[in-house]
């Protein structure tokens, strides 16, 4: 099969597209013929070697963790899925940006989603849902999402709105109309955030999700009034020190199914900013690493 791969840690210049051995699913896993895979910040952080102490990988490695495609092989013990089913889901830290990929968590891909949208849903959905679940009931509460225009943040906005929350989202001004279209009240991030939020929510903010990891966690705790009312999916360095919930993405088929059901209901639409062909994998990683993505970057296989 053809796959994107890197043989050493480094910049985008390490990425090549080459023929590699087909992967095989183990017990509890499935293999899909990949239609599209997404590019997440963790992909280029792993490739660069920046997180090798936390997420080491065997080199050479195929980047990518989530994808969509048609099931073509089923591992031992797997039930509830058949050859030919269109699914979206997650594999290991690496392995998705290829013609064939092994998944350990998956759910039916809604017919309402294009392949590009379904490819961008997996990791963003489980991360956003995990970050929201630790905050408890959202119905009738006010949620602040820091970094609301990115892949995880935009998913969190739609999930929270679907659960009856009033959502305030931070983003650069160019993304304010985008946040409004998702159902959030937009504001800018940075200095003066507490004052801007107070003007938008005179009754205060009940809970906060940090999807940005931009160093604002101290301010977000102050806005919420209690670290137990704050979760972060990005600021590992400060989460434990401040006592906020730190949420890591889990390969959870139940969370994927929940996201897929909201997709079928028209209440969650994965947002894709750019799609690249496999041969342009280096450009896709470079664009994602700019850190100003609205929604997701996707690679079409």
N, C-alpha and C positions, 0 to 999 in steps of 0.2 A: 504494500500500500504506500501511497505518498503521504508524507507528514512533514510538518514543520519540526525542526529540531535544533538544539544547541549542544555542542560538544564540550563547552567550557563556560564557566560563569563570565559575564561581561555585558557589554552594551548590545544594541540591536544588531550590530554587525556580526554577532555570533550566530544569528538565526539563519538557517538554511532550509530548503525544501528538498527532500530526498526520499528514496525508496527505503523502507524499513520493514522488518518482519511483522506480520499481522499479529495483533494481540489476541489472546483467548480468555474468555470469561471463566473465573473460578466459581466455587460454590457461592450461591447467593448473588451472583452478578449476571449481567446481560451484556451483549455486544450490539452496537448499533452501526449501521451505515450512516455516517455523519453527513448531515445536510449543511449544518453551520455550527460554529463554536464561538463562544464569546471571549473577549479579552478583559480580564479583571486586573486591578492593581496588584493583587497577589502574584499574578503571572509574571509581570516584569520585575517585581521585587525578588521573586525566587530566581529568575533567570540572571539577574545582576549579581546574585550572591549576597545581597544585603541582609537577607534573613536566613542564611545558611545554618546559623546556630540553632534556630527554631524550626525551620522547615528544610532540612537537608534533602537533596534528591540525588538519585543515581544518574550519572552522566554517561552517555548523552541522554538528554531528556526532551520529551515532547511537551511544549507548553499547553496550558489550558486545563480547566477543571470542569466546565459545564458545556453541554452540547445538546442538540436535537437531532433525531434521525429515526430510521426504521429499524426495528429489532431484526437481527439476522442470525443470532445465536444465543442460546439460553443456558446458563450454568446450572449445576446440580442444585436441587432444592428450591428453585424459583417457581413460584406460582402466580397466577393472576395476570400473566402477560404472554402474548403469542408472537411467533415469527410474523413479521409484517406490520405489527403495531407501531404507530408513530408516538414516540415518547420524548420527553425532555428530562434532563437530570444531571447528576454529578458523578464523577469518578474520583480518582485520587488527586493529589496536588498537581499532578501533571498527566498528560496523555490525551487530551480532548481534541487538539487541533490537528486532526488526521482524518483519513478517509474511513477509518474504523476506530471506535473507541469503546472501552469497557466502562460501564456504569455500575455503581453500587447502590444508588438511590435514584428513583425515577417515578414519573407519573405520566398518564396520557396527556399529550399535547393538545390543547383546545384547537378545534378546527378554525376558531376565530383568529388564531395567531398565525402569522407568517412564520416561516422557518427562522428568519432573522430575529423576530420577536421571541419565539420560543427558545432560541439559543441564548438570548440575553436574560432569560428569566430565572434559571436555576439557582445560581449562587446568590444573586441579588435578592431573590424571594426568601430563601431560607435564612439569610442573614438579617433581612429586615423583619421578618416574622419573629425570629428569635429575639431580636432587640426589643420588639414591642411586647412580647409575651411576658417578659420579666417585669414589665411596668404595670401589669394587672389590667383590670377592666378599663376600656377606653370610652365606652358609651357615655356621652354627656361631659366628658373631660376635655381640657385644653392641653394639647401636645405641641411642644416645640421641637422641630427637627432641624438640627444643625447640619448643613450640607445637603439640602433637600433636592437639589437638581441632578445629583449623580445617580448612578444605577441603583444603589441601595436606598438612598434618600428618597428618590422619586417613587420607588416601590413602597417604601414605608408610608409615604403620604397617602397613596391610594388605599393601602390596607387600613390605615387609621381612619380615613374618611368613611370607608365601607363599614367600619365598626362604630360609627357614630361620634367620632371625635371632632372637635374643632382643631384644625391644624395650622400652626404658624410655621413657615419654612424659611430658612435663610439661604440666600444665594446672591450672586452678583446681579446687578440690575438688569443685565441682558437676559437673565433667566426668569425675571419676575412674571412675565406673561405666561411662561411655561408653567410655573408653579400655580398660578391662578387657574389654568386649564385643568390642573390635577385636583383642584378643590382646596388648595391651601391659600392662606393669607401670606403674601411674601414680604420679606424685609431683608435688608442687607446684613451681612455678618460684620464682625470687627468691633472696634471701639464704639461704645454707646449702645450696645445691643440691649442691655438691661432696660434702658430708658425707652428704646423703640418698642420692645416687647410689652412693657408696662402700658404704653399708650394704646397698643393693639388689644391687650387683654387686661383691662382694669381690674378684673377679678383675680388675676394671677394665672400662672402656668401650673398645671397639675403635675405633668411629667415631661421629661426631656429625653430625646434620642440623639446622640452624637454620631452622625454618620460621616463626619469629616476628618476627625482626628487632627485638627489644626492647632491644638494647643489651647483651646478655649474652655476646657473642662472645668477649670476653677470657676470661671464666670457662669457656666451652665449650672453648676451646683448652687451657686448663689441665687440664680434666677429661680430654680426649683425650690430652694429652701431646705433641701434634705438630699444627701447623696443617694439614699435609697430610692429616690424618685427619678434617678438619672441612669441611663444605660449608654454604653459606648461600644461600637463595633470596631473602633479604629485606634483609640488611644491606650494602648497596652501599658505604656510607661507610667501614666498617671492614674489609671483606674484603681489599682490596688491601694495606692497611697491615699486617694481621696475617698475610697469606700463605695465607689459606684459599681453598678453591674457591668462586668465585662463579658461580652457575648461573642463567641467564635462560631463561625458557620459550621453547621452539622449536616452530614449527608443523611437527611431525614425525608423519607418518602412521604410521610404524612403531611409535612409542611409543603412539599411540592404539590401534593394533591389539593391542599387547601388553596394554594395560589392558582392552580389550574382551574378549580371550580369558580373562583372569583373571575378568572379570565372568561370562562364560559358565560358567566352572568353579565359580562361587560363592565365589571367593576375594577378590573386590573388589566391594563394594557402595557406590557413591557415597552419601554421607550428606547429606540435605537437611533443614535446620532449618525453613525457612519458604518458602512459595510465595506470590507476589503476582500479581494480574492486571496486564496491561500498563498500565492506567490508574492503577495505584498504584506506578508506577516510582519516584516520589520517596520513597515510604515504604520501598521496597526498598533504595534507596541509603542512606537514613538509617539503616536497621537494620544494614546491612553495615558502615557506618562506625563503629558503636559498638565494633567490634573484639572482640566476645565471642561470635562466632558459632560454633556447634557444627556443623561440616560446611559446607554451602553455602546461600546464598540464591538462589532461582530465580524468574524471571518467566515466567508461563504466557502464551503468545501465543494 
